[in-house]
């Protein structure tokens, strides 16, 4: 697999490779963050798969409990974002 990647990137400028790597890292981090948020929700079935495509009515119709996080995880989440 690494050889295939190297062949694809052969002759590509270093700056373009950096952009590609940063893009892949960003996508991976967003995916991990999404999975972490989903795991922390008390009721993950209320998670909207693609909220940027949801209607205004659907988003404003969400109840407070739709995004409730397990209270036991709050201290962990607070440490991660400080």
N, C-alpha and C positions, 0 to 999 in steps of 0.2 A: 504494500500500500504506500509506503514511504517513497519507493522508487517511482510509482505512478505520480505522486504529488510532485516530486522533483522534476519529472519530465514535463508536467503541466506548467510548472513555474520556470522552466529553463528559458533563459533569454528575457525574463521579465525584470524590470527595474526594481531595485531594492525598496524604493518608496512604495511601489505598488504592492509588493509582498507584505510590507508592514501594514498597509491599509487592509489587505485581505485578512491578515492575522488578527488585527484589532477588531474587525467586523465579526470574525468567528468567535473571538473571546467575548465580545459584547452580546452576541446571540446566546452563547452558552450561559452567561451570567443571568440574562433575562429569563431564560428557561429555568434555571435553578431557582431564581427568585420566585417565579410563578409556581413551581412545585412546592416551595417552602410556604408560600401564602396559602395555597390550597390545603396543605397538610395542617396548617394552624387553624383553619376555619372550623368552627363548631359544626356547621352544616355545609360541607363542601358541595353538596348538590345545588346550592343556590348560586354557585360561581357561574358567571356568564362567560362562555368560551372566548368570544371575540367582542369585548365591550365597545370597542371603537365602531362596530357596525350595528350596535343595538340602537333601537329607537329611543327617543327622549322619554316617551311614556314608560317604556320598560325599565329604564334606569331610574326614573323618579318614583316608579312604583315599588322599588325594592324596600322591604321593611328593614328596620334597624338590626334585626337578628340575622339578616342575610350576610352581613360581613362581621358577625361576632367572632372574636378570637377566643380560643380556650384560655381562661384566666391563668391557668398554670404556666402558659407559655409567655405571658406578658413580660415578666422580668427578663427572659431570654431575648425577646425581640427588642426591648429597650436597650439592652447592652449592645446588641448588634448595630443599632442606629445612633449610638452616641460617640 
